[in-house]
Amino acid sequence: MSKSIDIDIGGTFTDCFVVWDDRTVTGKSLTTRHNLSLGFKRVLKECAGKLGVSLHEVLDQTDTLRYSTTIATNSLVERKGPKLGLLTTMGHEDTIYIGQGSQWAHGLTNEEQRNVVGMRKPAPLIPVEMTVGLRERVDCFGNAVIPLKREDVLEKVQYLVDNGCRGFIVSLLWSFLNPAHEQMVKQIIREEYPDVYLGNAPIMLSSEVAPKLGEYARTMTTILNGYLHGEMKEELTALAEDLRDEGFQKPVLIVHNTGGTAKTSRTAAVATHNAGPVAGLLGAAHLARSLYDYENVIVSDMGGTSFDIGVMAKGGVRFYQFDPIIDRWRVNISMIETKAIGAGGGSIAWIHPTYRTIQIGPQSAGSLPGPAAFDMGGTEPTVTDADIVLGYINPDYYLGGRNRLNKERSFAAIREHIAEPLSIEVEDAALRIKRIVDGNMGNEIFKETALKGFDPREFVLFSYGGAGPTHCCGYAGYVGVQKTVTFPFASVFCAFGASTMDVLHQYELSKHMILFDPKTGSMLDDYDLFNGAVEELQRVAIRDMQGEGFDASRIIWSLELEMRYGTQLNSARVSSPRVKVGGPDDIKSIMDMHTSEYSTVYSAMAAYPEGGVEVDTFILKAIVPIEKYRFPKLALEGADPSAARKGSRQVWWEEGARDTPIFERNALRAGNIVVGPAVIEAEDTTYVVPAGKVFRIDEFLNGNIEDA
C-alpha cells in the first residue's frame, strides 16, 4: 500500500488524513487565516507524532500529497486581488457591467434576496476605466471578418499599463470557436513586456480558461481566474518550498471542483473553488459503492462554518451546477454540485430585531475568535456553545483534551444574547438553537433531493464533519431517512475524500451539432464531425498528462455532453455511452441516454425528441486512476458496549434533562450496539444518540444509526 497525505483547509479547522501502509491517522488544527501554511504544518506534525516518526521522515517517504484549499474563496471575499485590465471586442465593453437580469440576486442568501430595496449589484472586479475595446471581429461561424491590428493592441495595452494594470484578461467575441485573435493579443503583450521585465503580468485568455458559449459567463470566469491567480500562485509556491525543505520532493496535487486532482502547474485558480466539499462527496460515493453497494446516498457535512449537502443517485455523482455562482458572479465551468448554507458549529445565534425570533447564521465565528467557549475573544453564542450547554460536548475532552473549552463563557453568551432578551432559561435557549439549526439543515436536505426529482426517504444519509455526528439525528428526523451512517474519521472526511480522487483533467468545448434533424428525420451520419471534436480535446489532454509524467496509455477517457431538444432552451448533462461514434447505433444510444437524463431532471412530460436532438458542449475527462485505501472487514463481536462506557452526565433532550451514559468511540468494537439516549465521545467529534435510536458499529467500524 502506498503512503499518502491529504489535507483540507476549512473555515475553522485544517484537517489531515494520512495513509501509512496499512495504517491511517488523522489530525486537526485551527485554520490560520493570516498564513494558511502554519495550520498546514501543525496538522502534519500532529499526524507524524501519531505515527511515531519525524515530520521529515513522513514527507520523505510519502508518495502522494493532495491539498484542497480555500485560498481562492478567501481572496475573493476580502477583495484582495490585483488590478486587472480587460481587453474585449469593441462595442462590447459593457458586457460584464450590464451582466444578466438575475445578477442582482446571484450569491445572496434568501434573507438578502427578500430585501429587494437593499439589493445591489456587486462592485465589479475590473472597474470601467480598466476595460478597453479592440477593433476586431470573429463571427458566429469562427470566421475572422475584421482583422486584428497590432497597433491597436499596443495602444490599448499601453493605456492599461499606464493605469496600473497588473494582469490582462482577454475575452473576445466568439473566441471559443476561433482563438486566433486572442492568441495574437497574448503574443503581442509578451513581445512588448517580456518575462525579464519587472512589469511583466499574467495574461488570461477566455479561449483557454472557458472555451464555451456564453459571453458574459465566459468573461467572468476568465476574470475570476485572473483575480485569484496571483495570491494562489504565491501561497502554493511558498507551501511547496516549505515542503521541499522538510523533505517532500514530489509535486503537490491540488483538488479540483471537477472531481479530480492535478499538479499545481496544471491547475486553474477557479478550479479550486469549493473543492473541499466536492472531495467529501466523492469520498462518500467511493465508500457507498465499495463497502455497502448503496445506490442512493445523501451526504451531509456539518463543519465549523457551513453545512454542505451533496447527492449520489443511481450509483454515481451525476449532478453539476447548471449555472455555477462564485461569490456574486456566474461562471462557465463544470463544477460538481454541492449546496452550502451557514449552519456549522461556529454559526452565530442571534435574535431577529423585527420578529424577535432566533436566527442561526450565516455569520460564523470561524476559528478566530471562534465560539465563546474557545475563550479567544468570542462573545456571541454559537451552535457549539449550545451543544456545550446541553451537555453534548464535553468541554474537557474537546479534540481529545488538547483544547479545553470554557463552559461558563458558553452559558454567559447564550444568557446575554438569547435567554434574557426572550425571558427564558439558558438551557431552553440552547435547545431552541439546536432545534432551529437542525430544522434549517433538514429543510435544505429535503429541498436538495426533492428538487432533483427524488424522495429523500429512499436514500441513506451519510453524516460527517466535526459537528455532523452531533446533529445528524436531529436533521435526519426532518427528512425521514431510515438509516444514517457516520465514520470514525468523520471530522476530517473531506481530507479522506481527497484520498479517493484520481488524477483527472477536464476539457470543455462548445460545438453545436445536430444528432437528430426533425425536418429530414435523419440522424447524424458525419461521424468525423463528432469524433473530430473529441480528438481535438484529446490532443490537449495527452499533452497535459504527459507534462505531468503520465503515459498516454494509462489514460481512461470519459465523455459527457450538454444536450437539449431542438425546440427547448433547457439542457441536460449526459454521460455518453461512447467516447467516439462509428454508426447509427452509437448515435441512438446517446440520444436514449439524453432522454433518460432529461426525463429525470425535467420530468418525462418535458421530453420531446420529435423536436430534434442537439449537442451544445463536449466535456472530455482524462483520468489516471490512483490506488485507494481498502478498509479492513472485521468479524462482528457481541452487541454489549459496556466495555466502552466511561461514565455518565446530565444531558438535555427534547423530553428534558436526564442522566445519560457516555461511551468512548475508540473503545467500541464491531457488532457493539449503543441504545439511546447516549453520548459517544471521540477525539475529534461527538455522536449524540437520542431515545428511540440505536447506534451500531458495523464490520468496517462505521456507525449505523437506525430506529430502535
C-alpha positions in Angstrom: 0.0 0.0 0.0 1.3 3.5 -0.9 1.8 6.3 1.6 -0.3 9.4 1.1 -1.2 12.7 2.8 -4.5 14.5 2.2 -5.1 18.0 3.7 -8.3 20.0 3.6 -8.3 23.6 4.8 -11.7 24.7 6.0 -13.0 28.0 7.5 -12.4 26.8 11.1 -10.1 23.8 11.0 -7.4 22.4 8.8 -7.9 18.6 8.5 -5.4 15.8 7.6 -5.9 12.2 6.6 -2.7 10.1 6.3 -2.5 6.6 4.8 0.7 4.9 6.0 0.9 1.5 4.5 -1.9 -0.4 6.4 -2.4 2.3 9.0 -4.4 5.5 8.9 -4.1 8.5 11.2 -6.0 11.8 11.3 -5.3 15.3 12.6 -7.0 18.7 13.1 -5.6 22.1 13.7 -7.2 25.5 13.8 -7.0 27.2 10.4 -4.5 30.1 10.4 -6.2 32.5 8.0 -3.3 35.0 8.1 -0.9 32.3 6.9 -2.5 29.0 5.9 0.8 27.2 5.8 1.1 27.5 9.6 -2.0 25.4 10.2 -0.9 23.1 7.4 2.4 22.3 9.0 0.9 22.0 12.5 -1.5 19.3 11.4 1.2 17.5 9.6 3.4 17.4 12.7 0.4 16.1 14.7 -0.1 13.2 12.3 3.7 12.5 12.3 3.6 12.3 16.1 0.8 9.7 15.9 2.8 7.6 13.5 5.8 7.8 15.8 8.1 9.3 13.1 9.5 12.7 12.4 7.9 15.2 10.0 10.9 14.9 7.7 10.6 11.1 7.5 6.9 11.3 6.8 7.3 13.7 3.9 10.4 11.9 2.6 8.5 8.6 2.3 5.1 10.0 1.2 4.2 9.0 -2.4 1.3 11.5 -2.9 0.3 14.7 -1.2 -3.1 16.2 -2.1 -4.4 19.6 -1.0 -7.8 21.3 -1.1 -7.6 24.9 -0.3 -9.8 27.9 0.5 -7.2 30.4 -0.7 -9.3 31.3 -3.7 -12.5 31.9 -1.7 -10.7 34.0 0.9 -9.1 36.2 -1.6 -12.4 36.9 -3.3 -14.3 37.5 -0.1 -11.7 40.0 1.0 -11.3 41.6 -2.4 -7.5 41.2 -2.2 -6.9 40.5 -5.9 -4.7 42.5 -8.3 -5.8 45.4 -10.5 -6.7 43.8 -13.8 -7.3 45.1 -17.3 -9.9 43.7 -19.7 -9.5 43.6 -23.4 -12.6 42.8 -25.3 -14.2 43.3 -28.7 -15.0 47.0 -29.5 -18.7 47.7 -28.9 -18.9 45.0 -26.1 -17.0 46.8 -23.3 -20.2 47.0 -21.2 -21.0 43.3 -21.2 -19.8 42.5 -17.7 -21.3 45.7 -16.2 -24.7 45.1 -17.8 -24.5 41.5 -16.6 -27.7 39.5 -16.6 -31.1 40.2 -15.2 -30.7 37.8 -12.3 -27.3 39.1 -11.4 -28.8 41.3 -8.7 -29.5 38.1 -6.7 -26.5 36.0 -7.6 -24.8 34.7 -4.5 -27.2 36.3 -2.0 -29.0 34.4 0.8 -32.8 34.0 0.8 -32.9 36.7 3.5 -30.9 39.1 1.5 -33.0 38.5 -1.6 -36.1 39.3 0.2 -34.7 42.8 0.9 -35.4 44.0 -2.6 -34.9 47.7 -1.7 -31.4 47.0 -0.3 -30.2 44.7 -3.1 -27.3 45.9 -5.1 -25.3 44.6 -8.0 -21.8 43.6 -6.9 -19.0 46.1 -7.3 -17.1 45.0 -10.5 -13.8 43.3 -10.0 -12.5 45.3 -13.0 -13.5 49.0 -13.0 -15.0 50.5 -16.1 -11.9 52.6 -16.8 -9.8 49.4 -17.0 -11.8 48.0 -19.9 -10.8 48.6 -23.5 -12.3 47.5 -26.8 -10.2 46.2 -29.7 -11.3 46.7 -33.3 -11.7 43.1 -34.5 -14.4 40.7 -35.1 -14.9 36.9 -35.4 -18.4 35.9 -36.5 -20.6 33.1 -35.1 -19.0 30.6 -37.5 -15.5 31.3 -36.4 -14.5 33.4 -39.4 -12.4 36.5 -38.9 -14.4 39.2 -40.6 -12.4 42.2 -39.2 -8.7 41.5 -38.7 -6.9 42.5 -35.5 -4.2 45.1 -35.9 -1.0 45.1 -33.8 -1.0 48.9 -33.5 -4.5 48.9 -31.9 -3.4 46.2 -29.4 -0.3 48.1 -28.4 -2.2 51.4 -27.9 -4.8 49.8 -25.7 -2.3 47.7 -23.7 -0.1 50.8 -23.1 -3.2 52.6 -21.7 -3.9 49.8 -19.3 -0.3 49.6 -18.1 -0.1 53.3 -17.6 -3.2 53.0 -15.3 -1.6 50.3 -13.1 -2.7 47.1 -14.8 -1.2 44.0 -13.0 -2.9 41.3 -15.1 -4.5 41.1 -18.6 -7.9 39.5 -19.2 -8.6 38.9 -22.9 -12.1 37.9 -23.9 -13.1 38.5 -27.5 -16.4 37.7 -29.2 -16.7 34.1 -30.4 -13.1 33.3 -29.5 -14.0 29.8 -28.3 -14.7 29.0 -32.0 -11.6 30.7 -33.3 -9.0 31.7 -30.7 -6.5 33.2 -33.2 -7.2 36.9 -32.3 -6.8 36.2 -28.5 -3.6 34.3 -29.1 -2.3 37.3 -31.2 -3.1 39.6 -28.3 -1.1 37.4 -25.9 1.8 37.2 -28.3 1.9 41.0 -28.7 1.8 41.6 -25.0 4.6 39.1 -24.4 6.7 40.7 -27.0 6.2 44.2 -25.6 6.5 43.1 -21.9 8.7 40.0 -21.9 9.3 37.9 -18.7 12.6 39.7 -18.0 10.7 43.0 -17.3 9.5 43.8 -13.8 6.3 44.9 -15.3 5.5 41.5 -16.7 2.0 40.4 -15.8 -0.1 37.2 -16.3 -2.3 37.0 -19.4 -5.6 35.1 -19.2 -7.4 34.1 -22.4 -11.1 33.2 -22.3 -10.5 30.7 -25.1 -8.1 28.8 -22.8 -9.9 29.2 -19.4 -13.5 28.7 -20.5 -13.9 27.9 -24.2 -17.7 27.7 -24.1 -20.7 29.5 -25.4 -22.0 32.4 -23.3 -20.1 35.7 -23.5 -20.8 37.1 -20.0 -20.1 33.9 -18.1 -17.0 33.1 -20.2 -15.6 36.6 -19.5 -16.4 36.4 -15.8 -14.8 33.0 -15.5 -11.6 34.4 -17.0 -11.7 37.5 -14.8 -12.1 35.4 -11.6 -9.3 33.1 -12.7 -7.0 36.1 -13.2 -8.2 37.7 -9.9 -7.4 34.7 -7.9 -4.3 33.6 -9.8 -1.7 35.8 -8.1 -2.3 35.0 -4.5 -2.8 31.3 -5.1 0.4 31.2 -7.0 2.3 32.8 -4.2 0.7 30.7 -1.5 1.2 27.4 -3.2 4.7 28.2 -4.3 5.7 29.1 -0.7 4.0 26.0 0.5 5.8 23.8 -2.0 9.1 25.4 -0.9 8.4 24.7 2.8 7.6 21.1 2.0 10.7 20.6 0.0 12.8 22.0 2.9 11.1 19.4 5.1 11.9 16.5 2.7 8.9 16.2 0.3 10.4 16.2 -3.2 7.3 15.3 -5.3 4.8 17.7 -6.8 1.8 18.7 -4.7 -1.6 17.7 -6.2 -4.4 20.2 -6.0 -8.0 19.0 -5.5 -10.4 20.4 -8.2 -14.1 21.1 -8.1 -14.5 18.9 -11.2 -13.9 15.8 -9.1 -10.2 15.1 -9.6 -6.7 16.3 -8.8 -3.8 17.7 -10.8 -0.4 19.3 -10.3 -0.2 22.9 -9.3 1.2 23.7 -12.7 -1.9 22.3 -14.4 -4.4 23.9 -12.1 -6.6 26.9 -12.9 -7.4 29.0 -9.8 -11.2 28.8 -10.4 -11.0 25.0 -10.3 -10.1 25.1 -6.6 -13.3 26.9 -5.5 -15.5 24.7 -3.3 -13.0 21.8 -3.8 -13.3 20.5 -0.2 -17.0 19.7 -0.2 -16.6 18.1 -3.7 -13.8 15.9 -2.2 -16.2 14.9 0.6 -19.0 13.9 -1.9 -16.6 11.9 -4.0 -15.2 10.1 -0.9 -18.7 9.3 0.3 -19.6 7.9 -3.2 -16.5 5.7 -3.1 -17.5 4.2 0.3 -21.1 3.8 -0.7 -20.0 1.7 -3.7 -17.0 -0.2 -2.3 -18.3 -1.0 1.2 -22.1 -1.1 1.0 -23.2 -1.2 -2.6 -25.6 1.7 -1.9 -27.2 3.3 -5.0 -28.7 6.4 -3.4 -26.9 8.5 -0.7 -27.4 12.0 0.7 -24.1 13.3 2.0 -24.1 16.0 4.7 -21.1 17.8 6.1 -21.6 20.0 9.2 -18.3 21.7 9.9 -17.3 24.7 11.9 -18.5 27.3 9.3 -21.0 25.7 6.9 -23.3 22.8 6.2 -22.7 21.2 2.8 -25.0 18.8 1.0 -24.4 16.5 -1.9 -26.4 13.8 -3.7 -25.3 10.5 -5.1 -28.1 8.9 -7.1 -28.3 5.7 -9.2 -24.8 4.7 -8.2 -22.9 7.8 -9.1 -22.3 11.5 -8.7 -24.4 12.8 -11.6 -25.2 16.4 -10.8 -23.4 19.5 -11.9 -24.3 23.1 -11.2 -26.3 24.4 -14.2 -25.2 28.0 -13.7 -22.4 28.0 -11.1 -22.1 31.1 -9.0 -18.7 32.1 -7.4 -19.3 34.8 -4.9 -21.6 37.1 -6.8 -20.8 36.1 -10.4 -22.0 33.5 -12.8 -19.2 31.4 -14.3 -18.9 28.9 -17.2 -17.2 25.9 -15.7 -18.5 22.5 -14.8 -18.5 22.2 -11.0 -19.8 19.1 -9.3 -22.9 20.3 -7.4 -22.9 20.7 -3.6 -25.1 23.1 -1.7 -23.9 25.1 1.3 -25.7 27.1 4.0 -24.4 28.9 7.0 -25.1 26.3 9.6 -21.9 25.0 11.3 -20.7 24.6 14.8 -19.4 28.2 14.7 -22.6 29.7 13.2 -23.8 32.6 15.4 -27.2 32.5 17.0 -29.0 35.9 17.1 -32.4 37.4 17.6 -34.2 39.0 14.6 -34.8 42.6 15.6 -38.3 42.7 14.0 -39.7 39.3 14.6 -38.0 38.6 17.9 -37.2 35.0 16.7 -33.9 33.1 17.0 -31.9 33.0 13.8 -28.8 30.9 13.1 -26.0 32.2 10.8 -25.0 32.8 8.1 -22.4 34.7 10.1 -19.8 32.5 11.7 -17.3 32.9 14.5 -14.7 31.0 12.4 -11.5 29.8 14.1 -10.6 33.3 15.4 -12.2 34.3 17.7 -14.3 31.2 17.4 -17.3 30.2 19.7 -17.4 31.9 23.1 -16.2 28.6 24.7 -12.9 28.8 22.8 -12.0 31.7 25.2 -10.2 33.6 22.4 -12.3 36.8 22.5 -15.6 35.5 21.0 -18.6 36.8 22.9 -21.5 35.8 20.6 -23.3 32.4 21.1 -22.8 29.7 18.5 -24.2 26.3 17.8 -21.1 24.8 19.6 -21.9 26.8 22.7 -25.4 25.5 22.7 -24.1 21.9 22.4 -21.9 22.5 25.4 -24.8 23.9 27.5 -26.9 20.9 26.6 -24.2 18.6 27.8 -23.5 17.0 24.4 -19.9 18.3 24.1 -17.5 17.6 27.0 -15.5 20.8 27.3 -12.6 18.9 28.9 -12.4 16.4 26.1 -12.5 18.7 23.0 -10.0 17.5 20.4 -9.1 14.7 22.9 -8.5 17.3 25.7 -5.9 19.3 23.7 -8.2 22.3 23.5 -10.2 22.7 26.7 -13.3 24.8 26.4 -14.8 27.3 28.8 -18.3 26.2 29.7 -19.0 29.3 31.7 -18.5 31.5 28.7 -21.0 29.4 26.6 -23.6 29.9 29.3 -22.8 33.6 29.6 -23.0 34.2 25.8 -26.4 32.4 25.5 -27.8 34.0 28.6 -26.9 37.5 27.5 -27.8 37.3 23.8 -30.7 34.8 23.7 -32.1 33.7 27.0 -32.5 37.1 28.8 -33.9 39.0 25.8 -36.5 36.2 25.4 -37.1 35.7 29.1 -36.3 32.0 29.0 -33.8 29.7 30.7 -30.4 29.2 29.3 -30.9 25.5 28.6 -34.2 26.2 26.9 -32.5 28.8 24.7 -29.8 26.3 23.8 -32.4 23.6 23.0 -34.1 26.1 20.7 -30.8 26.9 18.9 -30.3 23.2 18.3 -33.9 22.7 17.1 -33.7 25.6 14.7 -30.3 24.7 13.2 -31.4 21.1 12.8 -34.6 22.2 11.1 -32.6 24.5 8.8 -30.4 21.7 7.7 -33.2 19.2 7.3 -35.1 21.6 5.2 -32.1 22.1 2.9 -31.6 18.4 2.5 -35.3 17.9 1.6 -35.2 20.6 -1.0 -31.9 19.5 -2.5 -33.3 16.0 -3.1 -36.9 16.8 -3.9 -36.0 19.4 -6.5 -33.9 16.8 -8.2 -36.9 14.6 -8.5 -36.1 12.1 -5.7 -37.8 11.0 -2.5 -35.3 11.5 0.3 -36.9 8.6 2.3 -35.4 6.3 -0.3 -31.8 7.4 0.5 -29.2 6.6 3.1 -27.8 9.6 4.9 -24.0 9.9 5.3 -23.1 12.3 8.1 -19.7 13.8 8.6 -17.8 16.9 9.6 -16.8 17.9 13.1 -20.4 18.7 14.1 -22.2 16.2 11.8 -22.5 13.2 14.2 -23.7 15.6 17.0 -26.6 16.9 15.0 -27.3 14.1 12.4 -30.2 12.5 14.3 -31.8 16.0 14.6 -31.7 17.0 10.9 -32.3 13.4 9.7 -35.6 13.5 11.5 -36.8 16.3 9.3 -36.0 14.3 6.2 -37.4 10.9 7.0 -34.4 8.8 6.1 -34.3 5.3 7.7 -30.6 5.0 8.1 -27.7 7.3 8.9 -24.1 6.3 8.6 -21.2 8.0 10.4 -17.5 7.4 10.3 -14.6 7.2 12.8 -12.8 9.9 10.7 -16.0 12.0 10.3 -14.4 15.3 11.3 -11.7 15.0 8.5 -13.9 13.4 5.9 -13.2 15.8 3.2 -9.5 15.2 3.6 -10.3 11.5 3.4 -12.4 12.1 0.3 -9.4 13.7 -1.5 -7.5 10.4 -1.0 -10.1 8.6 -3.2 -9.8 11.1 -6.1 -8.0 10.1 -9.2 -5.8 12.4 -11.3 -8.3 14.0 -13.6 -8.2 16.7 -16.2 -11.4 18.1 -17.7 -11.7 19.8 -21.0 -14.7 21.6 -22.5 -15.5 22.8 -26.0 -18.7 24.4 -27.2 -19.6 22.9 -30.6 -23.1 22.8 -31.8 -24.1 19.6 -33.5 -27.5 18.1 -34.6 -27.8 14.4 -33.7 -31.4 14.1 -35.0 -32.9 16.5 -37.5 -36.7 16.6 -37.3 -37.0 18.2 -40.7 -35.4 15.3 -42.5 -36.0 12.6 -39.9 -32.3 11.6 -40.1 -29.6 11.1 -37.6 -26.1 12.5 -37.8 -24.1 10.5 -40.3 -20.9 12.6 -40.4 -19.2 10.8 -37.6 -15.9 12.6 -38.3 -17.6 15.8 -37.1 -18.4 14.3 -33.7 -15.1 12.4 -33.4 -13.1 15.4 -34.5 -14.4 17.4 -31.5 -13.4 14.6 -29.2 -9.9 14.2 -30.8 -9.3 18.0 -30.5 -9.8 17.7 -26.7 -7.8 14.5 -26.5 -4.8 16.1 -28.0 -4.7 18.8 -25.3 -5.4 16.2 -22.6 -2.5 14.0 -23.7 -0.2 17.0 -23.8 -1.1 17.9 -20.2 -1.0 14.4 -18.9 2.4 13.7 -20.4 3.5 17.0 -18.9 2.6 15.6 -15.5 4.7 12.5 -16.2 1.8 10.1 -17.2 2.0 7.8 -20.2 -0.9 8.3 -22.6 -1.7 4.6 -22.4 -2.7 5.0 -18.8 -5.5 7.5 -19.5 -9.1 6.4 -19.2 -11.4 8.6 -21.3 -14.9 9.7 -20.3 -17.2 11.9 -22.4 -20.1 14.0 -21.2 -22.3 16.1 -23.4 -24.6 19.1 -22.8 -27.6 18.3 -24.9 -31.1 19.7 -25.5 -34.1 19.2 -27.7 -34.3 21.4 -30.7 -37.3 23.4 -29.5 -36.3 23.8 -25.9 -33.8 26.1 -24.1 -33.1 23.9 -21.1 -30.2 21.4 -21.5 -29.2 18.2 -19.6 -25.7 16.9 -19.0 -25.4 13.3 -20.3 -22.7 10.7 -19.7 -22.1 9.5 -23.2 -22.1 5.7 -23.6 -19.5 6.2 -26.3 -16.4 8.4 -26.4 -16.4 8.2 -30.2 -19.1 7.1 -32.6 -18.9 4.8 -35.5 -22.5 4.1 -36.6 -26.2 4.9 -36.1 -26.5 2.6 -33.1 -23.9 4.8 -31.3 -25.9 7.9 -32.1 -29.1 6.3 -30.9 -27.6 5.2 -27.6 -26.5 8.8 -26.9 -30.0 10.1 -27.7 -31.6 7.4 -25.5 -29.3 8.4 -22.6 -30.3 12.0 -23.1 -34.0 11.2 -23.0 -33.5 9.3 -19.7 -31.4 12.1 -18.1 -33.7 14.8 -19.3 -36.8 13.0 -18.0 -35.2 12.6 -14.6 -34.3 16.3 -14.4 -37.4 17.9 -16.0 -39.9 15.0 -15.9 -40.9 12.7 -18.7 -43.6 15.1 -19.9 -40.9 17.6 -20.9 -39.0 15.1 -23.2 -39.6 15.9 -26.8 -37.2 14.0 -29.2 -39.5 14.7 -32.1 -38.3 18.3 -31.9 -34.7 17.3 -32.7 -31.8 16.4 -30.5 -28.7 18.7 -30.4 -25.3 18.8 -28.7 -24.1 22.1 -27.4 -20.9 21.3 -25.5 -18.4 18.4 -25.3 -16.8 17.7 -21.9 -13.9 15.2 -22.0 -12.4 13.8 -18.9 -8.9 12.3 -18.9 -8.5 10.1 -15.8 -5.4 8.3 -14.4 -6.6 6.0 -11.6 -4.7 6.0 -8.3 -4.5 3.3 -5.6 -7.1 3.8 -2.9 -7.1 2.7 0.7 -9.0 -0.5 1.4 -10.8 -0.7 4.7 -10.4 -4.0 6.5 -13.5 -6.0 7.1 -13.7 -7.2 10.7 -15.5 -10.0 12.4 -18.6 -8.9 14.4 -18.3 -9.2 18.1 -21.1 -9.1 20.8 -23.7 -6.4 21.0 -22.8 -5.4 24.6 -21.0 -2.0 24.6 -20.4 -1.8 28.3 -16.6 -2.1 27.9 -16.6 1.3 26.2 -18.7 3.0 28.8 -16.8 5.8 30.5 -19.4 7.3 32.9 -22.5 9.4 32.7 -23.6 13.1 32.9 -26.7 15.2 32.8 -27.7 15.9 29.2 -30.7 17.9 27.9 -33.0 16.2 25.5 -36.3 17.2 24.0 -38.1 15.4 26.8 -35.9 17.2 29.4 -32.7 16.7 31.3 -31.6 13.2 32.3 -28.6 11.3 33.5 -27.1 9.9 30.3 -24.5 7.2 29.7 -21.2 8.3 28.0 -19.2 6.0 25.8 -15.7 6.1 24.2 -15.9 5.8 20.4 -12.5 4.2 20.0 -13.3 1.5 22.6 -16.4 0.3 20.7 -16.0 -2.9 18.7 -17.6 -4.2 15.5 -21.0 -5.5 16.4 -21.5 -3.3 19.5 -24.9 -1.6 19.8 -25.5 1.5 21.9 -29.1 2.2 22.7 -30.2 5.8 23.0 -30.3 8.1 24.8 -26.5 8.1 24.9 -23.5 10.3 24.0 -20.4 8.7 22.4 -17.2 10.8 22.6 -14.4 10.6 20.1 -11.2 12.6 20.0 -12.5 14.9 17.3 -16.3 14.7 17.4 -19.2 13.7 19.5 -22.1 11.3 18.5 -25.4 12.1 20.0 -28.0 9.3 20.0 -31.5 10.3 21.3 -34.1 8.0 22.7 -35.7 5.7 20.1 -32.4 5.3 18.2 -29.6 2.7 18.2 -26.0 3.2 17.2 -24.5 0.0 15.7 -20.8 -0.5 14.8 -20.6 -2.4 11.6 -17.8 -4.6 10.3 -15.9 -1.6 8.9 -16.1 0.2 12.3 -18.6 2.8 10.9 -21.6 3.8 13.0 -25.1 3.0 11.7 -27.9 4.9 13.3 -31.4 3.5 12.9 -34.7 3.3 14.8 -34.6 1.1 17.9 
